[in-house]
Each structure stands twice: as structure tokens, then as C-alpha cells.
Amino acid sequence: MTRIVSIELPGADEAMALAQLTKRIGYDDCERLSDRHDGGAECHAILASIDKLRRALCEAGFAPR
């Protein structure tokens, strides 16, 4: 099931900071923060979601350098 999530950020600074976060967060971070007892399912879901967020931010004009 597809879910649409919208977010309203008060300024370009926050949008760019979020874009930078999506660029910098990696597999190790997601693995450390996810459920260790599900065979990596949550880790992979986090990574996929972050990638979708990164692409949406890019399309809105907030592409990290």
C-alpha cells in the first residue's frame, strides 16, 4: 500500500539540511538504528525510504552537493 506523506518546512535552510542528511546517512547508521532481530528488513526499509526522501527533495530543488 502506497502512503503519501507531505511535510511543510519553514525555510530553505531546513530543507537543505534534510537533503544533506539523506546524503550522509549510510548503511551502517541504518543498521545500528534498526531492529537487529528481523534479518535486516527494517534496515533495508529505512534505506529505501531515505532514498525516496532524497529524490523528493532533489525534485523540489534541494539537491545535496
PDB file of N, CA, C and O in Angstrom:
ATOM      1  N   MET A   1       0.848  -1.173   0.000  1.00  0.00           N
ATOM      2  CA  MET A   1       0.000   0.000   0.000  1.00  0.00           C
ATOM      3  C   MET A   1       0.896   1.239   0.000  1.00  0.00           C
ATOM      4  O   MET A   1       1.799   1.362   0.827  1.00  0.00           O
ATOM      5  N   THR A   2       0.642   2.134  -0.916  1.00  0.00           N
ATOM      6  CA  THR A   2       1.400   3.374  -1.004  1.00  0.00           C
ATOM      7  C   THR A   2       0.836   4.397  -0.042  1.00  0.00           C
ATOM      8  O   THR A   2      -0.380   4.560   0.069  1.00  0.00           O
ATOM      9  N   ARG A   3       1.716   5.076   0.644  1.00  0.00           N
ATOM     10  CA  ARG A   3       1.332   6.152   1.560  1.00  0.00           C
ATOM     11  C   ARG A   3       1.958   7.439   1.075  1.00  0.00           C
ATOM     12  O   ARG A   3       3.129   7.457   0.699  1.00  0.00           O
ATOM     13  N   ILE A   4       1.198   8.508   1.079  1.00  0.00           N
ATOM     14  CA  ILE A   4       1.709   9.823   0.721  1.00  0.00           C
ATOM     15  C   ILE A   4       1.902  10.597   2.005  1.00  0.00           C
ATOM     16  O   ILE A   4       0.986  10.732   2.816  1.00  0.00           O
ATOM     17  N   VAL A   5       3.113  11.104   2.175  1.00  0.00           N
ATOM     18  CA  VAL A   5       3.468  11.888   3.353  1.00  0.00           C
ATOM     19  C   VAL A   5       3.930  13.244   2.861  1.00  0.00           C
ATOM     20  O   VAL A   5       4.830  13.328   2.025  1.00  0.00           O
ATOM     21  N   SER A   6       3.336  14.288   3.361  1.00  0.00           N
ATOM     22  CA  SER A   6       3.789  15.626   2.981  1.00  0.00           C
ATOM     23  C   SER A   6       4.346  16.321   4.214  1.00  0.00           C
ATOM     24  O   SER A   6       3.932  16.057   5.343  1.00  0.00           O
ATOM     25  N   ILE A   7       5.282  17.201   3.970  1.00  0.00           N
ATOM     26  CA  ILE A   7       5.932  17.914   5.066  1.00  0.00           C
ATOM     27  C   ILE A   7       6.075  19.375   4.667  1.00  0.00           C
ATOM     28  O   ILE A   7       6.388  19.695   3.520  1.00  0.00           O
ATOM     29  N   GLU A   8       5.848  20.231   5.610  1.00  0.00           N
ATOM     30  CA  GLU A   8       5.998  21.656   5.368  1.00  0.00           C
ATOM     31  C   GLU A   8       7.161  22.143   6.224  1.00  0.00           C
ATOM     32  O   GLU A   8       7.115  22.074   7.452  1.00  0.00           O
ATOM     33  N   LEU A   9       8.195  22.631   5.567  1.00  0.00           N
ATOM     34  CA  LEU A   9       9.372  23.137   6.270  1.00  0.00           C
ATOM     35  C   LEU A   9       9.355  24.661   6.207  1.00  0.00           C
ATOM     36  O   LEU A   9       9.054  25.233   5.159  1.00  0.00           O
ATOM     37  N   PRO A  10       9.672  25.318   7.309  1.00  0.00           N
ATOM     38  CA  PRO A  10       9.563  26.769   7.358  1.00  0.00           C
ATOM     39  C   PRO A  10      10.586  27.522   6.511  1.00  0.00           C
ATOM     40  O   PRO A  10      10.395  28.705   6.229  1.00  0.00           O
ATOM     41  N   GLY A  11      11.657  26.865   6.104  1.00  0.00           N
ATOM     42  CA  GLY A  11      12.647  27.591   5.321  1.00  0.00           C
ATOM     43  C   GLY A  11      13.521  26.673   4.495  1.00  0.00           C
ATOM     44  O   GLY A  11      13.564  25.462   4.710  1.00  0.00           O
ATOM     45  N   ALA A  12      14.214  27.274   3.548  1.00  0.00           N
ATOM     46  CA  ALA A  12      15.101  26.516   2.678  1.00  0.00           C
ATOM     47  C   ALA A  12      16.256  25.903   3.457  1.00  0.00           C
ATOM     48  O   ALA A  12      16.775  24.856   3.071  1.00  0.00           O
ATOM     49  N   ASP A  13      16.663  26.543   4.548  1.00  0.00           N
ATOM     50  CA  ASP A  13      17.770  26.007   5.340  1.00  0.00           C
ATOM     51  C   ASP A  13      17.442  24.618   5.882  1.00  0.00           C
ATOM     52  O   ASP A  13      18.286  23.722   5.849  1.00  0.00           O
ATOM     53  N   GLU A  14      16.234  24.440   6.376  1.00  0.00           N
ATOM     54  CA  GLU A  14      15.843  23.132   6.915  1.00  0.00           C
ATOM     55  C   GLU A  14      15.743  22.095   5.803  1.00  0.00           C
ATOM     56  O   GLU A  14      16.146  20.946   5.988  1.00  0.00           O
ATOM     57  N   ALA A  15      15.214  22.487   4.663  1.00  0.00           N
ATOM     58  CA  ALA A  15      15.105  21.548   3.544  1.00  0.00           C
ATOM     59  C   ALA A  15      16.491  21.115   3.071  1.00  0.00           C
ATOM     60  O   ALA A  15      16.709  19.937   2.788  1.00  0.00           O
ATOM     61  N   MET A  16      17.419  22.052   2.987  1.00  0.00           N
ATOM     62  CA  MET A  16      18.767  21.701   2.552  1.00  0.00           C
ATOM     63  C   MET A  16      19.475  20.848   3.602  1.00  0.00           C
ATOM     64  O   MET A  16      20.211  19.926   3.254  1.00  0.00           O
ATOM     65  N   ALA A  17      19.262  21.144   4.867  1.00  0.00           N
ATOM     66  CA  ALA A  17      19.862  20.328   5.932  1.00  0.00           C
ATOM     67  C   ALA A  17      19.326  18.893   5.866  1.00  0.00           C
ATOM     68  O   ALA A  17      20.082  17.938   6.041  1.00  0.00           O
ATOM     69  N   LEU A  18      18.040  18.747   5.617  1.00  0.00           N
ATOM     70  CA  LEU A  18      17.452  17.415   5.494  1.00  0.00           C
ATOM     71  C   LEU A  18      18.024  16.698   4.270  1.00  0.00           C
ATOM     72  O   LEU A  18      18.302  15.500   4.323  1.00  0.00           O
ATOM     73  N   ALA A  19      18.198  17.427   3.176  1.00  0.00           N
ATOM     74  CA  ALA A  19      18.805  16.841   1.978  1.00  0.00           C
ATOM     75  C   ALA A  19      20.227  16.376   2.269  1.00  0.00           C
ATOM     76  O   ALA A  19      20.635  15.305   1.821  1.00  0.00           O
ATOM     77  N   GLN A  20      20.978  17.170   3.012  1.00  0.00           N
ATOM     78  CA  GLN A  20      22.343  16.784   3.373  1.00  0.00           C
ATOM     79  C   GLN A  20      22.329  15.521   4.249  1.00  0.00           C
ATOM     80  O   GLN A  20      23.177  14.643   4.088  1.00  0.00           O
ATOM     81  N   LEU A  21      21.382  15.437   5.158  1.00  0.00           N
ATOM     82  CA  LEU A  21      21.276  14.242   5.996  1.00  0.00           C
ATOM     83  C   LEU A  21      21.032  13.002   5.142  1.00  0.00           C
ATOM     84  O   LEU A  21      21.645  11.959   5.366  1.00  0.00           O
ATOM     85  N   THR A  22      20.135  13.117   4.165  1.00  0.00           N
ATOM     86  CA  THR A  22      19.844  11.954   3.316  1.00  0.00           C
ATOM     87  C   THR A  22      21.068  11.544   2.510  1.00  0.00           C
ATOM     88  O   THR A  22      21.210  10.378   2.142  1.00  0.00           O
ATOM     89  N   LYS A  23      21.948  12.496   2.235  1.00  0.00           N
ATOM     90  CA  LYS A  23      23.181  12.181   1.514  1.00  0.00           C
ATOM     91  C   LYS A  23      24.192  11.492   2.436  1.00  0.00           C
ATOM     92  O   LYS A  23      24.904  10.584   2.009  1.00  0.00           O
ATOM     93  N   ARG A  24      24.252  11.917   3.676  1.00  0.00           N
ATOM     94  CA  ARG A  24      25.300  11.466   4.590  1.00  0.00           C
ATOM     95  C   ARG A  24      24.983  10.195   5.361  1.00  0.00           C
ATOM     96  O   ARG A  24      25.895   9.476   5.772  1.00  0.00           O
ATOM     97  N   ILE A  25      23.708   9.911   5.561  1.00  0.00           N
ATOM     98  CA  ILE A  25      23.352   8.719   6.347  1.00  0.00           C
ATOM     99  C   ILE A  25      23.596   7.484   5.483  1.00  0.00           C
ATOM    100  O   ILE A  25      23.278   7.471   4.294  1.00  0.00           O
ATOM    101  N   GLY A  26      24.152   6.475   6.082  1.00  0.00           N
ATOM    102  CA  GLY A  26      24.513   5.300   5.304  1.00  0.00           C
ATOM    103  C   GLY A  26      24.020   4.005   5.914  1.00  0.00           C
ATOM    104  O   GLY A  26      23.277   3.990   6.894  1.00  0.00           O
ATOM    105  N   TYR A  27      24.456   2.927   5.306  1.00  0.00           N
ATOM    106  CA  TYR A  27      24.021   1.601   5.728  1.00  0.00           C
ATOM    107  C   TYR A  27      24.363   1.346   7.197  1.00  0.00           C
ATOM    108  O   TYR A  27      23.530   0.845   7.953  1.00  0.00           O
ATOM    109  N   ASP A  28      25.573   1.686   7.595  1.00  0.00           N
ATOM    110  CA  ASP A  28      25.989   1.433   8.982  1.00  0.00           C
ATOM    111  C   ASP A  28      25.091   2.158   9.982  1.00  0.00           C
ATOM    112  O   ASP A  28      24.744   1.605  11.026  1.00  0.00           O
ATOM    113  N   ASP A  29      24.718   3.397   9.658  1.00  0.00           N
ATOM    114  CA  ASP A  29      23.827   4.158  10.545  1.00  0.00           C
ATOM    115  C   ASP A  29      22.470   3.468  10.646  1.00  0.00           C
ATOM    116  O   ASP A  29      21.932   3.290  11.739  1.00  0.00           O
ATOM    117  N   CYS A  30      21.932   3.089   9.509  1.00  0.00           N
ATOM    118  CA  CYS A  30      20.613   2.453   9.496  1.00  0.00           C
ATOM    119  C   CYS A  30      20.648   1.095  10.187  1.00  0.00           C
ATOM    120  O   CYS A  30      19.714   0.730  10.901  1.00  0.00           O
ATOM    121  N   GLU A  31      21.707   0.365   9.974  1.00  0.00           N
ATOM    122  CA  GLU A  31      21.839  -0.939  10.628  1.00  0.00           C
ATOM    123  C   GLU A  31      21.888  -0.777  12.149  1.00  0.00           C
ATOM    124  O   GLU A  31      21.252  -1.532  12.884  1.00  0.00           O
ATOM    125  N   ARG A  32      22.653   0.218  12.610  1.00  0.00           N
ATOM    126  CA  ARG A  32      22.795   0.466  14.052  1.00  0.00           C
ATOM    127  C   ARG A  32      21.474   0.899  14.684  1.00  0.00           C
ATOM    128  O   ARG A  32      21.205   0.568  15.839  1.00  0.00           O
ATOM    129  N   LEU A  33      20.652   1.630  13.944  1.00  0.00           N
ATOM    130  CA  LEU A  33      19.416   2.188  14.490  1.00  0.00           C
ATOM    131  C   LEU A  33      18.190   1.300  14.294  1.00  0.00           C
ATOM    132  O   LEU A  33      17.123   1.591  14.836  1.00  0.00           O
ATOM    133  N   SER A  34      18.329   0.232  13.533  1.00  0.00           N
ATOM    134  CA  SER A  34      17.162  -0.605  13.228  1.00  0.00           C
ATOM    135  C   SER A  34      17.109  -1.847  14.107  1.00  0.00           C
ATOM    136  O   SER A  34      18.027  -2.137  14.875  1.00  0.00           O
ATOM    137  N   ASP A  35      16.006  -2.564  13.968  1.00  0.00           N
ATOM    138  CA  ASP A  35      15.785  -3.819  14.700  1.00  0.00           C
ATOM    139  C   ASP A  35      16.825  -4.849  14.262  1.00  0.00           C
ATOM    140  O   ASP A  35      16.936  -5.155  13.075  1.00  0.00           O
ATOM    141  N   ARG A  36      17.569  -5.371  15.196  1.00  0.00           N
ATOM    142  CA  ARG A  36      18.632  -6.333  14.873  1.00  0.00           C
ATOM    143  C   ARG A  36      18.111  -7.765  14.758  1.00  0.00           C
ATOM    144  O   ARG A  36      18.871  -8.678  14.434  1.00  0.00           O
ATOM    145  N   HIS A  37      16.845  -7.962  15.016  1.00  0.00           N
ATOM    146  CA  HIS A  37      16.294  -9.319  15.064  1.00  0.00           C
ATOM    147  C   HIS A  37      15.303  -9.605  13.947  1.00  0.00           C
ATOM    148  O   HIS A  37      14.482 -10.515  14.067  1.00  0.00           O
ATOM    149  N   ASP A  38      15.366  -8.848  12.874  1.00  0.00           N
ATOM    150  CA  ASP A  38      14.412  -9.069  11.785  1.00  0.00           C
ATOM    151  C   ASP A  38      15.095  -9.416  10.464  1.00  0.00           C
ATOM    152  O   ASP A  38      14.489  -9.326   9.396  1.00  0.00           O
ATOM    153  N   GLY A  39      16.354  -9.811  10.552  1.00  0.00           N
ATOM    154  CA  GLY A  39      17.077 -10.206   9.343  1.00  0.00           C
ATOM    155  C   GLY A  39      17.433  -9.056   8.429  1.00  0.00           C
ATOM    156  O   GLY A  39      17.738  -9.272   7.257  1.00  0.00           O
ATOM    157  N   GLY A  40      17.401  -7.836   8.940  1.00  0.00           N
ATOM    158  CA  GLY A  40      17.766  -6.664   8.139  1.00  0.00           C
ATOM    159  C   GLY A  40      16.613  -5.996   7.409  1.00  0.00           C
ATOM    160  O   GLY A  40      16.819  -5.039   6.662  1.00  0.00           O
ATOM    161  N   ALA A  41      15.391  -6.498   7.621  1.00  0.00           N
ATOM    162  CA  ALA A  41      14.240  -5.941   6.902  1.00  0.00           C
ATOM    163  C   ALA A  41      14.031  -4.458   7.210  1.00  0.00           C
ATOM    164  O   ALA A  41      13.830  -3.656   6.297  1.00  0.00           O
ATOM    165  N   GLU A  42      14.078  -4.095   8.483  1.00  0.00           N
ATOM    166  CA  GLU A  42      13.848  -2.693   8.841  1.00  0.00           C
ATOM    167  C   GLU A  42      14.977  -1.813   8.309  1.00  0.00           C
ATOM    168  O   GLU A  42      14.719  -0.711   7.824  1.00  0.00           O
ATOM    169  N   CYS A  43      16.203  -2.274   8.390  1.00  0.00           N
ATOM    170  CA  CYS A  43      17.346  -1.526   7.875  1.00  0.00           C
ATOM    171  C   CYS A  43      17.143  -1.212   6.389  1.00  0.00           C
ATOM    172  O   CYS A  43      17.330  -0.074   5.959  1.00  0.00           O
ATOM    173  N   HIS A  44      16.765  -2.211   5.622  1.00  0.00           N
ATOM    174  CA  HIS A  44      16.557  -2.012   4.179  1.00  0.00           C
ATOM    175  C   HIS A  44      15.359  -1.103   3.910  1.00  0.00           C
ATOM    176  O   HIS A  44      15.374  -0.326   2.955  1.00  0.00           O
ATOM    177  N   ALA A  45      14.336  -1.192   4.733  1.00  0.00           N
ATOM    178  CA  ALA A  45      13.177  -0.299   4.583  1.00  0.00           C
ATOM    179  C   ALA A  45      13.571   1.141   4.875  1.00  0.00           C
ATOM    180  O   ALA A  45      13.122   2.059   4.188  1.00  0.00           O
ATOM    181  N   ILE A  46      14.405   1.345   5.886  1.00  0.00           N
ATOM    182  CA  ILE A  46      14.883   2.689   6.212  1.00  0.00           C
ATOM    183  C   ILE A  46      15.684   3.251   5.039  1.00  0.00           C
ATOM    184  O   ILE A  46      15.469   4.391   4.624  1.00  0.00           O
ATOM    185  N   LEU A  47      16.598   2.457   4.511  1.00  0.00           N
ATOM    186  CA  LEU A  47      17.420   2.920   3.386  1.00  0.00           C
ATOM    187  C   LEU A  47      16.564   3.265   2.168  1.00  0.00           C
ATOM    188  O   LEU A  47      16.808   4.273   1.503  1.00  0.00           O
ATOM    189  N   ALA A  48      15.573   2.441   1.877  1.00  0.00           N
ATOM    190  CA  ALA A  48      14.695   2.704   0.733  1.00  0.00           C
ATOM    191  C   ALA A  48      13.892   3.982   0.950  1.00  0.00           C
ATOM    192  O   ALA A  48      13.707   4.770   0.022  1.00  0.00           O
ATOM    193  N   SER A  49      13.420   4.183   2.170  1.00  0.00           N
ATOM    194  CA  SER A  49      12.637   5.382   2.480  1.00  0.00           C
ATOM    195  C   SER A  49      13.492   6.635   2.396  1.00  0.00           C
ATOM    196  O   SER A  49      13.041   7.662   1.889  1.00  0.00           O
ATOM    197  N   ILE A  50      14.711   6.559   2.885  1.00  0.00           N
ATOM    198  CA  ILE A  50      15.614   7.705   2.816  1.00  0.00           C
ATOM    199  C   ILE A  50      15.916   8.048   1.362  1.00  0.00           C
ATOM    200  O   ILE A  50      15.995   9.223   1.003  1.00  0.00           O
ATOM    201  N   ASP A  51      16.083   7.031   0.530  1.00  0.00           N
ATOM    202  CA  ASP A  51      16.334   7.283  -0.892  1.00  0.00           C
ATOM    203  C   ASP A  51      15.148   7.993  -1.537  1.00  0.00           C
ATOM    204  O   ASP A  51      15.340   8.903  -2.343  1.00  0.00           O
ATOM    205  N   LYS A  52      13.942   7.594  -1.197  1.00  0.00           N
ATOM    206  CA  LYS A  52      12.749   8.261  -1.743  1.00  0.00           C
ATOM    207  C   LYS A  52      12.661   9.705  -1.257  1.00  0.00           C
ATOM    208  O   LYS A  52      12.294  10.600  -2.019  1.00  0.00           O
ATOM    209  N   LEU A  53      12.993   9.927   0.001  1.00  0.00           N
ATOM    210  CA  LEU A  53      13.003  11.287   0.545  1.00  0.00           C
ATOM    211  C   LEU A  53      14.053  12.132  -0.160  1.00  0.00           C
ATOM    212  O   LEU A  53      13.792  13.284  -0.507  1.00  0.00           O
ATOM    213  N   ARG A  54      15.243  11.567  -0.376  1.00  0.00           N
ATOM    214  CA  ARG A  54      16.305  12.286  -1.074  1.00  0.00           C
ATOM    215  C   ARG A  54      15.868  12.688  -2.476  1.00  0.00           C
ATOM    216  O   ARG A  54      16.097  13.821  -2.898  1.00  0.00           O
ATOM    217  N   ARG A  55      15.236  11.761  -3.201  1.00  0.00           N
ATOM    218  CA  ARG A  55      14.771  12.066  -4.549  1.00  0.00           C
ATOM    219  C   ARG A  55      13.691  13.145  -4.544  1.00  0.00           C
ATOM    220  O   ARG A  55      13.690  14.018  -5.412  1.00  0.00           O
ATOM    221  N   ALA A  56      12.772  13.096  -3.577  1.00  0.00           N
ATOM    222  CA  ALA A  56      11.725  14.116  -3.489  1.00  0.00           C
ATOM    223  C   ALA A  56      12.319  15.495  -3.191  1.00  0.00           C
ATOM    224  O   ALA A  56      11.882  16.503  -3.747  1.00  0.00           O
ATOM    225  N   LEU A  57      13.314  15.527  -2.311  1.00  0.00           N
ATOM    226  CA  LEU A  57      13.982  16.799  -2.016  1.00  0.00           C
ATOM    227  C   LEU A  57      14.717  17.328  -3.245  1.00  0.00           C
ATOM    228  O   LEU A  57      14.705  18.532  -3.503  1.00  0.00           O
ATOM    229  N   CYS A  58      15.348  16.448  -3.997  1.00  0.00           N
ATOM    230  CA  CYS A  58      16.033  16.850  -5.230  1.00  0.00           C
ATOM    231  C   CYS A  58      15.043  17.444  -6.221  1.00  0.00           C
ATOM    232  O   CYS A  58      15.307  18.481  -6.830  1.00  0.00           O
ATOM    233  N   GLU A  59      13.909  16.786  -6.375  1.00  0.00           N
ATOM    234  CA  GLU A  59      12.877  17.272  -7.313  1.00  0.00           C
ATOM    235  C   GLU A  59      12.320  18.625  -6.880  1.00  0.00           C
ATOM    236  O   GLU A  59      11.859  19.404  -7.714  1.00  0.00           O
ATOM    237  N   ALA A  60      12.364  18.906  -5.575  1.00  0.00           N
ATOM    238  CA  ALA A  60      11.887  20.193  -5.060  1.00  0.00           C
ATOM    239  C   ALA A  60      12.972  21.254  -5.098  1.00  0.00           C
ATOM    240  O   ALA A  60      12.749  22.387  -4.673  1.00  0.00           O
ATOM    241  N   GLY A  61      14.154  20.895  -5.608  1.00  0.00           N
ATOM    242  CA  GLY A  61      15.225  21.874  -5.738  1.00  0.00           C
ATOM    243  C   GLY A  61      16.238  21.871  -4.623  1.00  0.00           C
ATOM    244  O   GLY A  61      17.033  22.804  -4.505  1.00  0.00           O
ATOM    245  N   PHE A  62      16.226  20.850  -3.809  1.00  0.00           N
ATOM    246  CA  PHE A  62      17.161  20.762  -2.684  1.00  0.00           C
ATOM    247  C   PHE A  62      18.066  19.537  -2.862  1.00  0.00           C
ATOM    248  O   PHE A  62      17.968  18.547  -2.137  1.00  0.00           O
ATOM    249  N   ALA A  63      18.936  19.650  -3.843  1.00  0.00           N
ATOM    250  CA  ALA A  63      19.869  18.565  -4.129  1.00  0.00           C
ATOM    251  C   ALA A  63      21.154  18.798  -3.342  1.00  0.00           C
ATOM    252  O   ALA A  63      21.784  19.847  -3.475  1.00  0.00           O
ATOM    253  N   PRO A  64      21.543  17.821  -2.522  1.00  0.00           N
ATOM    254  CA  PRO A  64      22.786  17.994  -1.772  1.00  0.00           C
ATOM    255  C   PRO A  64      23.990  17.996  -2.724  1.00  0.00           C
ATOM    256  O   PRO A  64      23.972  17.371  -3.784  1.00  0.00           O
ATOM    257  N   ARG A  65      24.999  18.697  -2.319  1.00  0.00           N
ATOM    258  CA  ARG A  65      26.203  18.789  -3.149  1.00  0.00           C
ATOM    259  C   ARG A  65      26.997  17.513  -3.070  1.00  0.00           C
ATOM    260  O   ARG A  65      28.047  17.398  -3.702  1.00  0.00           O
TER     261      ARG A  65
END
